[in-house]
């Protein structure tokens, strides 16, 4: 099989142009005679690449100067614990908005380090919509408010992430960062695991307001302190050089596509086409999410008869449509439509779905 259409939720599809360039440069990066993975992260070549990657990210997101950009490790899950370690002192409280599996996990992992207040939750509604902002029970003395912008498992997304007055909002954007323009200045800290819209797994990109780096937090080793990483240009220890390099290539690719406004239009069109196919199937396919909260990145759906699930997955994979099995927590199917998934992939999926319904109706 050649290149197939990859709908994986993560690690996810990377832009073909990025993969092809990485392939060309794998053994001889920039005429250096060696791979980027074989070079010192403190060498002039790597530092120049790292600085360009940060500059391109800042340009794409219009990151204000009073925000630091960090390229870290550990995955977003590690930072579920590391964020309260850095932003909250002993005995302080933090608000968490629960919209699905990952926000639940974030609150659970934070609990040893901060007093967690569940400010809002849509669990009683089986995570079918984001909780309305006017119903949030916020603590005005909280160290921060934590929100997951897009829930990959349940397919719920904030299309306008709320703020919380003087309390900084911390946003996990692992699965929808760079999918469209964002007003970074509204939020205190944005973080994202790379393996959805940025690059390979093993890298975390963080955008944090510099005054938050000055918080004392709690006693901890320097390696866990964001301020220490910021002071060393994300090179307090050896970074994920391969991940950083591929992220930089992805940022270049995004700029070449026309930037985030162009990506937003493309993503809206892709998601709209798939949701229209589901909604227009006469009940053969179903998506349970409130339309106002539907994710553009992750589209879960079920068949009218679960006995057909295995056949759907078997036939779709044979047709070159990969990784459509839904998460075990919700079952069914899931198509992830990140930036690197082209419109042609969605067209192929929709055509397959219609053909499958005709043949197995």
LUMRO-297884 format. One record per residue (C-alpha): residue in one letter; x, y, z negated; residue number from 1. Coordinates in steps of 0.05 Angstrom, whole numbers. Example, Ala and Ser with C-alpha at 12.3 -4.5 7.8 and 13.67 -1.06 7.14 Angstrom:
REM LUMRO-297884
  aa       x       y       z    i
   a     246     -90    -156    1
   s     273     -21    -143    2
This chain:
REM LUMRO-297884
  aa       x       y       z    i
   x       0       0       0    1
   x      24      71      15    2
   x       4     132     -24    3
   x     -66     125     -51    4
   x    -115     175     -80    5
   x     -98     178    -155    6
   x    -153     197    -203    7
   x    -114     179    -266    8
   x    -130     219    -329    9
   x     -56     221    -348   10
   x      -1     211    -332   11
   x     -34     240    -271   12
   x     -22     255    -198   13
   x      35     302    -182   14
   x      36     345    -119   15
   x      63     305     -61   16
   x     109     363     -41   17
   x     139     363    -111   18
   x     152     288    -110   19
   x     183     292     -41   20
   x     229     348     -61   21
   x     249     312    -125   22
   x     264     251     -83   23
   x     309     291     -36   24
   x     346     323     -94   25
   x     350     262    -139   26
   x     422     244    -125   27
   x     449     312    -106   28
   x     414     370    -140   29
   x     429     437    -108   30
   x     494     414     -78   31
   x     522     396    -146   32
   x     539     324    -128   33
   x     497     296    -185   34
   x     425     290    -208   35
   x     393     344    -251   36
   x     385     288    -303   37
   x     461     280    -305   38
   x     479     352    -318   39
   x     489     390    -382   40
   x     429     429    -406   41
   x     478     483    -426   42
   x     510     488    -357   43
   x     498     549    -313   44
   x     458     510    -261   45
   x     408     482    -310   46
   x     401     546    -349   47
   x     386     584    -284   48
   x     334     533    -265   49
   x     302     535    -335   50
   x     299     611    -334   51
   x     267     611    -265   52
   x     215     560    -287   53
   x     196     604    -346   54
   x     193     665    -302   55
   x     147     630    -253   56
   x     102     606    -308   57
   x      99     676    -337   58
   x      81     703    -269   59
   x      27     651    -256   60
   x      -7     663    -323   61
   x      12     737    -330   62
   x      41     721    -399   63
   x      51     784    -440   64
   x     121     802    -464   65
   x     102     793    -537   66
   x      92     719    -525   67
   x     148     666    -526   68
   x     147     609    -477   69
   x     174     543    -504   70
   x     190     477    -468   71
   x     185     425    -523   72
   x     179     350    -533   73
   x     134     303    -572   74
   x      71     307    -532   75
   x      10     347    -553   76
   x      -5     295    -607   77
   x      58     312    -645   78
   x      38     384    -644   79
   x     -29     368    -676   80
   x      13     362    -739   81
   x      69     410    -723   82
   x      22     469    -710   83
   x      -5     471    -782   84
   x      65     460    -808   85
   x      86     525    -773   86
   x      24     568    -778   87
   x      -4     551    -847   88
   x      28     556    -915   89
   x      16     511    -975   90
   x     -58     510    -994   91
   x     -82     550    -933   92
   x    -143     532    -891   93
   x    -155     525    -816   94
   x    -218     521    -775   95
   x    -227     465    -724   96
   x    -280     462    -670   97
   x    -296     390    -652   98
   x    -317     375    -580   99
   x    -293     304    -570  100
   x    -239     253    -583  101
   x    -178     298    -578  102
   x    -205     354    -623  103
   x    -224     301    -674  104
   x    -154     274    -672  105
   x    -124     343    -677  106
   x    -164     356    -741  107
   x    -145     288    -770  108
   x     -71     297    -756  109
   x     -72     368    -786  110
   x    -106     345    -851  111
   x     -41     327    -888  112
   x     -14     398    -877  113
   x     -74     445    -881  114
   x    -144     446    -911  115
   x    -187     430    -849  116
   x    -254     464    -842  117
   x    -299     436    -787  118
   x    -327     501    -762  119
   x    -370     469    -708  120
   x    -381     400    -679  121
   x    -422     370    -623  122
   x    -413     299    -647  123
   x    -487     291    -664  124
   x    -501     305    -591  125
   x    -452     252    -568  126
   x    -405     307    -544  127
   x    -451     329    -487  128
   x    -438     404    -493  129
   x    -392     453    -526  130
   x    -419     483    -591  131
   x    -448     553    -580  132
   x    -401     606    -609  133
   x    -456     638    -650  134
   x    -463     574    -690  135
   x    -391     568    -711  136
   x    -381     571    -787  137
   x    -314     606    -788  138
   x    -272     621    -849  139
   x    -248     693    -846  140
   x    -188     674    -888  141
   x    -167     616    -842  142
   x     -95     613    -818  143
   x    -121     598    -747  144
   x    -179     568    -708  145
   x    -163     506    -666  146
   x    -200     490    -601  147
   x    -189     437    -547  148
   x    -204     472    -482  149
   x    -221     409    -443  150
   x    -238     339    -469  151
   x    -211     288    -420  152
   x    -251     229    -447  153
   x    -320     260    -453  154
   x    -314     310    -396  155
   x    -332     372    -436  156
   x    -298     439    -422  157
   x    -300     510    -449  158
   x    -307     554    -388  159
   x    -295     615    -431  160
   x    -255     599    -494  161
   x    -282     642    -551  162
   x    -240     686    -596  163
   x    -246     694    -672  164
   x    -233     766    -690  165
   x    -168     775    -728  166
   x    -157     700    -737  167
   x    -113     673    -681  168
   x    -143     620    -637  169
   x     -98     560    -622  170
   x    -117     524    -557  171
   x     -98     455    -534  172
   x    -100     463    -458  173
   x     -65     398    -440  174
   x    -116     379    -387  175
   x    -137     446    -356  176
   x     -78     493    -362  177
   x     -60     525    -295  178
   x    -127     504    -265  179
   x    -147     577    -260  180
   x    -130     647    -286  181
   x    -127     656    -362  182
   x    -124     717    -406  183
   x     -66     693    -450  184
   x     -69     755    -494  185
   x    -136     733    -524  186
   x    -104     674    -559  187
   x     -50     663    -611  188
   x     -20     598    -586  189
   x     -32     556    -525  190
   x       0     488    -517  191
   x      -4     433    -465  192
   x      24     364    -454  193
   x      53     365    -385  194
   x      26     300    -356  195
   x     -38     328    -327  196
   x     -26     394    -291  197
   x      48     410    -303  198
   x      93     350    -291  199
   x     113     283    -321  200
   x      99     260    -392  201
   x     148     277    -447  202
   x     145     353    -441  203
   x     101     403    -478  204
   x      94     475    -456  205
   x      76     524    -510  206
   x      59     598    -505  207
   x      59     631    -573  208
   x      50     702    -597  209
   x     117     723    -627  210
   x      88     750    -692  211
   x      62     680    -707  212
   x     133     653    -703  213
   x     148     697    -764  214
   x     100     659    -808  215
   x     135     622    -864  216
   x      94     559    -856  217
   x     121     505    -902  218
   x     190     477    -918  219
   x     211     433    -859  220
   x     271     412    -819  221
   x     294     464    -768  222
   x     277     416    -710  223
   x     203     424    -727  224
   x     203     500    -732  225
   x     179     536    -670  226
   x     217     599    -687  227
   x     282     560    -686  228
   x     266     533    -617  229
   x     248     602    -592  230
   x     313     631    -618  231
   x     352     579    -579  232
   x     313     585    -513  233
   x     281     516    -524  234
   x     351     485    -528  235
   x     357     475    -602  236
   x     368     402    -583  237
   x     375     369    -515  238
   x     310     382    -478  239
   x     273     338    -429  240
   x     314     361    -370  241
   x     277     320    -318  242
   x     209     342    -343  243
   x     231     415    -344  244
   x     258     410    -273  245
   x     194     379    -246  246
   x     152     430    -283  247
   x     192     484    -248  248
   x     179     452    -181  249
   x     105     449    -197  250
   x     103     523    -215  251
   x     136     538    -148  252
   x      84     495    -113  253
   x      27     531    -149  254
   x      54     598    -126  255
   x      58     572     -55  256
   x     -15     550     -58  257
   x     -36     622     -72  258
   x     -32     622    -148  259
   x     -84     606    -200  260
   x    -142     643    -168  261
   x    -135     599    -107  262
   x    -129     537    -151  263
   x    -192     557    -189  264
   x    -231     562    -125  265
   x    -205     495    -101  266
   x    -219     461    -167  267
   x    -290     489    -170  268
   x    -303     462    -101  269
   x    -276     393    -116  270
   x    -315     386    -180  271
   x    -378     415    -148  272
   x    -375     364     -92  273
   x    -368     305    -140  274
   x    -423     329    -187  275
   x    -469     341    -128  276
   x    -458     270    -105  277
   x    -474     243    -175  278
   x    -535     288    -186  279
   x    -560     274    -116  280
   x    -556     199    -121  281
   x    -626     190    -146  282
   x    -602     161    -212  283
   x    -554     111    -182  284
   x    -497     150    -214  285
   x    -505     192    -277  286
   x    -465     244    -315  287
   x    -493     259    -385  288
   x    -458     326    -397  289
   x    -497     391    -401  290
   x    -483     425    -334  291
   x    -459     488    -369  292
   x    -405     447    -406  293
   x    -383     401    -350  294
   x    -309     394    -340  295
   x    -276     412    -274  296
   x    -218     367    -290  297
   x    -249     302    -316  298
   x    -315     276    -289  299
   x    -343     215    -326  300
   x    -401     178    -295  301
   x    -439     113    -302  302
   x    -474      68    -252  303
   x    -548      53    -261  304
   x    -530     -19    -274  305
   x    -468     -34    -316  306
   x    -464    -103    -284  307
   x    -437     -68    -222  308
   x    -379     -34    -259  309
   x    -327     -87    -246  310
   x    -346     -92    -173  311
   x    -343     -16    -165  312
   x    -273     -14    -194  313
   x    -250     -73    -152  314
   x    -276     -44     -87  315
   x    -253      27    -102  316
   x    -182       5    -115  317
   x    -182     -36     -52  318
   x    -204      27     -16  319
   x    -144      65     -43  320
   x    -181     101     -99  321
   x    -140      90    -163  322
   x    -152      95    -238  323
   x    -228     105    -238  324
   x    -242      63    -300  325
   x    -272     104    -356  326
   x    -242     109    -425  327
   x    -261      51    -471  328
   x    -296     100    -518  329
   x    -349     117    -467  330
   x    -343      64    -413  331
   x    -365      73    -341  332
   x    -321     111    -293  333
   x    -280     174    -295  334
   x    -249     214    -239  335
   x    -196     264    -260  336
   x    -190     322    -211  337
   x    -127     358    -233  338
   x     -92     410    -189  339
   x     -51     358    -152  340
   x    -113     318    -130  341
   x    -128     345     -61  342
   x    -198     358     -34  343
   x    -189     300      14  344
   x    -186     253     -46  345
   x    -253     277     -71  346
   x    -283     271      -2  347
   x    -258     199       1  348
   x    -287     183     -67  349
   x    -355     213     -51  350
   x    -358     175      15  351
   x    -341     111     -22  352
   x    -394     123     -75  353
   x    -448     134     -23  354
   x    -427      72      16  355
   x    -425      30     -48  356
   x    -495      53     -67  357
   x    -520      35       2  358
   x    -489     -34       0  359
   x    -506     -51     -72  360
   x    -570     -12     -83  361
